[in-house]
Amino acid sequence: MMRMIVAAVVAVWAVLGSALAQDLTALARLDPQSSSIGDTGDGFAVSLALSQPVPWRLRVLDAPPRLVLDVREVDWRGIAEVPRASVRVTGLRAGVFRPGWSRLVMEMNGPFLVDQAEMRTDAGSVRLLLRLEPASRADFAAKAALPEPEEWAAPKAADLARPEQRGDGPVVVVLDPGHGGIDPGAERAGLSEADLMLTFARELKETLLRSGGFTVVLTRNEDVFVPLETRISIARMAGATVFLSLHADALAEGEAVGATIYTLAADASDAAAAILAERHDRDDLLSGVDLTGQDDLVAEVLMDMARTETLPRTLLLAQTLRGAMDAAGIRMHRLPVQQAGFSVLKSPEVPSVLIELGFMSSPRDLERLRDSTWRARMAEAIAAGLQDWSVADAARQQLRRK
């Protein structure tokens, strides 16, 4: 019998009423070996074995087609070990989405809609059962285009606690540790880019505050997913003087060693920059946040504004940071300052750069990223660069006013 998603969710909330009244705080755990994903007829079925019942909700998104399952809250470790006999589920991604909620994203090779969805609690076992059947492109697009209820949406800038701001100077630095939560970024040797960058952002914040003259805001203070557009909104809300997005990606091809500073450009300066820009934006998509609806005309206007007002300040920022890193003996990429179309740099009024501290695909860079002494040297170099830039930028602004 056909089951509507909304009805299924309401039913689950009703079943869980008594459990929630008992202050359900423990994470539910996935039992991967007792779970399965497999093709059935023209569609596919998903069976997820959990340690306890949890509130849950479903929706579909397009480009690429994917099913998004939010739960409060499941430890998804082991999701890659779930037996998968399906050509229709082409990818799985899971992790923390926002505090109190985790998310599972299933990429599909075509348009499928939920035909059945229920959580069964029989004889002490808990199982979330989903069945999806083929749908027309038009029907799928219509479902995917439905707006998320407000309480389902990704966190907005106003939802996130503003970090404590200290410092007396006018330079407001927004530090953006890349990735987070469901999006770990690059991974090597048991380390994730998201964790490394959060650690470095905290260390850099303390370095800047000790230097004096800075107010520092982080786009995330913990391992949670923050959409790209929200990161930009946080910078605007904070009245940012400058925005630094921090990354340490991995590239399988070509030379990828040393620190690189990126500024915004419509066309990437080389193939590696294009790959990184596409990957960072796609990570946002695959985490269930759809940014494809951005208006091209608006984007062009923003680019024009950036070129006429902010771009010279941004280029000065990139070159000043490069000089400070060189002076500190930081290993730089052979092309230390490059351009790429990173969405996170598109705030037209805030000078913004993306810093690849190094590449986790390089054993030498990875060793440096793990070294607290090296990270402290990099933090001091960035602080020195920001101090030099703020002086030069203030002088430039004063000249423009004359």
C-alpha positions in Angstrom: 0.0 0.0 0.0 1.3 3.4 -0.9 2.5 5.4 2.0 3.0 9.2 2.0 6.3 10.4 3.5 4.6 13.0 5.7 2.2 10.4 7.1 5.1 8.1 7.8 7.0 10.8 9.7 3.9 11.8 11.7 3.3 8.2 12.7 6.9 7.8 13.8 6.6 10.9 16.0 3.5 9.5 17.6 5.2 6.2 18.3 8.2 8.0 19.8 6.2 10.3 22.0 6.8 8.3 25.2 10.4 7.8 24.3 11.0 11.5 23.8 9.2 12.3 27.1 12.0 10.2 28.7 14.6 12.6 27.3 16.1 10.4 24.6 19.7 11.5 24.5 21.7 8.5 23.6 22.9 8.1 20.0 21.2 5.4 18.0 23.8 3.1 16.3 23.7 1.6 12.9 24.2 -2.2 12.7 25.7 -2.3 9.2 25.8 -6.1 8.9 22.1 -6.4 9.7 21.3 -3.6 7.2 20.9 -3.9 3.4 20.4 -1.9 0.2 19.2 -3.8 -2.9 17.4 -3.5 -6.1 13.9 -4.9 -6.2 12.0 -5.0 -9.6 12.4 -1.6 -11.2 13.2 0.1 -7.9 15.3 -0.5 -4.8 14.8 -1.2 -1.1 16.7 0.0 2.0 16.7 -1.7 5.4 18.6 0.0 8.2 19.0 -1.8 11.5 19.2 0.7 14.4 19.8 0.2 18.1 16.8 2.4 19.1 13.9 4.3 17.5 14.6 7.9 16.4 12.6 10.7 14.8 13.3 10.8 11.1 12.3 12.6 7.9 12.8 12.2 4.1 13.0 14.2 1.0 14.4 14.0 -2.5 16.7 16.5 -4.3 17.8 16.7 -7.9 21.0 17.4 -9.9 22.1 14.7 -9.1 19.1 12.7 -8.0 19.4 11.9 -4.3 17.4 10.8 -1.3 18.1 12.7 1.9 17.3 11.0 5.3 17.6 13.2 8.4 17.5 11.4 11.8 17.7 12.6 15.4 20.3 11.1 15.8 22.3 8.1 14.4 25.9 7.2 14.6 26.5 6.3 11.0 29.9 4.7 11.4 30.0 1.5 9.3 27.7 2.8 6.6 30.2 1.9 4.0 30.0 -1.7 5.2 26.2 -2.0 4.6 25.7 -4.8 2.0 24.7 -3.1 -1.2 23.4 -5.1 -4.1 22.2 -2.1 -6.1 23.1 -0.4 -9.4 20.6 2.3 -8.6 22.2 3.6 -5.4 25.5 5.0 -6.7 26.8 6.6 -3.6 26.3 7.0 0.2 27.4 9.8 2.4 26.6 10.2 6.1 27.5 12.2 9.2 26.5 15.1 11.5 24.4 17.7 9.7 23.8 20.1 12.5 23.8 19.7 16.4 21.3 17.0 17.3 20.7 15.8 13.7 22.6 13.5 11.4 22.1 13.0 7.7 22.3 10.1 5.2 22.5 11.0 1.5 21.9 8.4 -1.2 22.9 9.3 -4.7 20.6 7.6 -7.3 21.3 6.9 -11.0 17.9 8.2 -11.9 14.6 9.6 -10.7 13.0 7.5 -7.9 10.4 8.4 -5.4 9.5 6.9 -2.1 6.7 4.3 -2.3 6.9 3.0 1.2 8.6 4.3 4.4 8.2 3.0 7.9 10.1 2.4 11.1 9.3 -1.0 12.6 10.0 -1.9 16.2 9.4 -5.6 16.6 10.6 -7.9 19.4 13.2 -5.3 20.5 14.6 -4.7 17.1 14.3 -1.4 15.2 14.4 -1.2 11.5 13.8 1.7 9.1 12.4 0.4 5.8 12.2 2.3 2.6 11.1 1.3 -0.9 11.6 3.6 -3.9 10.1 3.1 -7.3 10.9 4.8 -10.7 9.3 8.1 -11.4 9.0 10.4 -14.4 11.5 13.2 -14.7 8.7 15.7 -14.3 7.2 14.1 -11.2 10.7 13.8 -9.6 11.6 17.4 -10.4 8.3 18.6 -8.9 9.0 16.7 -5.7 12.6 17.8 -5.5 11.5 21.5 -6.1 9.3 21.5 -3.0 10.7 23.9 -0.4 12.0 22.3 2.8 9.8 23.1 5.9 11.6 25.8 7.8 12.5 23.4 10.7 14.2 21.0 8.2 16.4 23.6 6.5 20.1 23.7 6.8 21.3 26.1 9.6 21.3 29.7 8.6 23.7 32.3 9.9 21.1 33.6 12.4 20.8 30.0 13.8 24.4 29.7 14.7 25.8 31.0 18.0 28.0 34.0 17.4 31.5 33.1 18.9 32.9 35.4 21.6 34.5 38.4 19.9 37.5 39.9 21.6 40.0 42.5 20.5 39.9 46.3 20.3 40.9 46.9 16.6 38.6 47.5 13.7 39.8 44.4 11.7 37.1 41.7 11.9 38.6 38.4 10.7 36.2 35.6 9.8 37.9 32.2 9.7 36.1 29.5 7.8 37.3 26.0 8.6 36.4 24.1 5.4 34.0 21.2 5.3 32.6 19.7 8.6 29.9 17.3 9.8 28.6 15.2 6.9 31.3 16.6 4.7 34.7 15.5 6.1 36.6 16.8 3.0 39.9 15.1 2.1 40.9 12.1 4.3 44.3 10.5 4.8 45.9 8.3 7.5 42.8 8.4 9.7 42.6 12.2 9.5 40.0 14.4 7.9 40.4 17.8 6.3 37.4 19.1 8.4 39.1 18.2 11.7 42.5 19.5 10.8 41.1 22.8 9.6 38.9 23.3 12.7 42.0 22.7 14.9 44.1 25.2 12.9 41.3 27.7 12.8 41.1 27.6 16.6 44.9 28.0 16.9 44.9 30.8 14.4 42.1 32.6 16.3 44.2 32.5 19.5 47.2 33.8 17.6 45.3 36.7 16.2 43.7 37.6 19.5 47.2 37.5 21.2 48.5 39.8 18.4 45.9 42.4 19.3 43.9 44.6 17.0 41.7 41.8 15.7 38.1 40.5 16.3 37.8 36.9 15.3 34.7 34.9 14.3 34.6 31.3 13.2 32.0 30.0 10.8 31.8 26.8 12.8 33.1 25.9 16.3 32.5 22.2 16.1 32.2 19.3 13.6 29.0 20.4 11.9 28.0 20.9 8.3 27.6 24.6 7.4 26.4 25.4 3.8 28.6 27.6 1.6 26.0 30.4 1.4 25.6 30.3 5.2 29.4 30.8 5.6 29.2 34.0 3.5 26.2 35.2 5.5 28.1 34.7 8.8 30.8 37.0 7.4 28.3 39.6 6.5 26.5 39.4 9.9 29.8 39.8 11.7 30.7 42.9 9.7 33.8 41.1 8.4 36.8 43.1 7.3 38.3 40.0 5.8 37.3 36.4 5.1 39.8 33.5 5.1 38.5 30.0 4.1 40.9 27.3 5.3 41.5 24.0 3.5 44.0 21.2 3.0 42.6 19.2 0.1 44.0 16.2 -1.9 44.8 15.9 -5.6 45.6 12.7 -7.2 47.1 14.2 -10.4 49.8 16.7 -11.0 51.9 18.7 -8.5 50.1 19.4 -5.3 52.6 20.4 -2.6 52.8 23.5 -0.5 50.5 26.4 0.5 48.4 28.1 -2.1 46.3 31.2 -1.8 43.2 31.5 -4.1 41.2 34.6 -5.1 37.9 34.5 -6.9 37.8 34.4 -10.7 35.2 33.1 -13.2 37.9 30.9 -14.8 40.4 28.9 -12.8 44.0 29.7 -13.3 44.9 26.1 -13.9 43.3 22.6 -14.1 44.0 21.8 -10.5 42.2 24.9 -9.3 39.2 24.1 -11.5 39.1 20.6 -9.9 39.2 22.0 -6.4 36.5 24.6 -7.1 34.2 22.0 -8.6 34.8 19.5 -5.7 34.1 22.1 -2.9 30.9 23.2 -4.5 29.8 19.6 -5.3 30.5 18.6 -1.6 27.8 21.2 -0.7 25.4 19.6 -3.2 25.9 16.1 -2.1 25.4 17.0 1.5 21.8 17.8 0.6 22.1 21.5 0.1 21.1 22.6 -3.4 22.8 25.9 -4.6 22.1 25.4 -8.3 19.3 27.9 -8.2 21.6 30.9 -8.0 20.7 33.5 -10.6 23.4 33.9 -13.2 22.6 37.6 -13.7 23.0 38.2 -9.9 26.3 36.3 -10.0 27.5 38.5 -12.8 26.5 41.7 -10.9 28.4 40.4 -7.8 31.4 39.7 -9.9 31.3 43.2 -11.4 31.1 44.7 -7.9 34.0 42.6 -6.7 36.1 43.7 -9.7 35.4 47.4 -9.2 35.4 47.7 -5.4 36.8 44.7 -3.6 39.1 42.9 -6.1 42.1 45.2 -5.7 41.9 44.9 -1.9 41.6 41.1 -2.3 44.6 40.9 -4.6 46.6 43.0 -2.1 45.5 40.6 0.7 46.7 37.5 -1.3 50.0 39.0 -2.1 50.6 40.3 1.4 49.8 36.9 2.9 52.1 35.2 0.3 54.9 37.6 1.3 54.4 36.8 5.0 54.5 33.1 4.4 57.6 33.4 2.3 59.3 35.4 5.1 58.4 32.7 7.6 59.9 30.0 5.4 56.6 28.3 4.7 56.8 25.9 1.7 54.6 27.4 -1.0 53.1 25.8 -4.1 55.0 26.5 -7.4 52.0 28.9 -8.2 51.5 30.3 -4.8 48.7 32.8 -5.8 45.9 31.4 -8.1 42.3 32.1 -9.1 39.3 29.8 -9.1 35.5 30.0 -8.9 35.0 29.0 -5.3 31.5 29.9 -4.2 32.6 30.6 -0.7 34.6 33.6 -2.0 31.7 35.3 -3.7 30.9 38.0 -1.1 31.3 41.2 -3.1 31.9 43.5 -0.2 34.4 41.5 1.8 38.0 40.8 0.7 38.0 37.0 0.7 40.7 34.4 0.0 40.8 30.6 0.2 44.1 29.2 1.7 45.1 25.6 0.9 47.6 25.2 3.8 48.9 22.2 2.0 47.7 19.0 0.4 46.8 15.9 2.4 47.7 13.8 -0.7 51.4 14.9 -0.2 53.1 13.0 2.6 55.4 16.0 3.3 52.4 18.4 3.5 50.5 16.0 5.7 53.4 15.7 8.1 53.5 19.5 8.3 49.8 19.8 8.9 50.0 17.3 11.8 53.0 19.2 13.3 51.8 21.7 16.0 55.1 23.7 15.6 54.6 24.1 11.9 50.9 25.1 12.4 52.0 27.7 14.9 54.5 29.1 12.4 51.8 29.3 9.7 49.4 31.0 12.1 52.1 33.6 13.0 52.7 34.2 9.3 49.0 34.7 8.5 48.7 37.1 11.5 51.7 39.1 10.3 50.2 39.2 6.8 46.9 40.4 8.1 48.6 43.1 10.1 50.6 44.3 7.2 47.5 44.2 4.9 45.3 46.1 7.3 47.9 49.0 7.5 48.3 49.0 3.7 44.5 48.7 3.1 43.8 51.6 5.5 46.3 53.8 3.7 44.8 52.9 0.3 41.3 53.7 1.5 42.4 57.0 2.9 44.0 57.9 -0.5 40.8 57.0 -2.3 38.8 59.3 -0.1 41.0 62.3 -1.0 
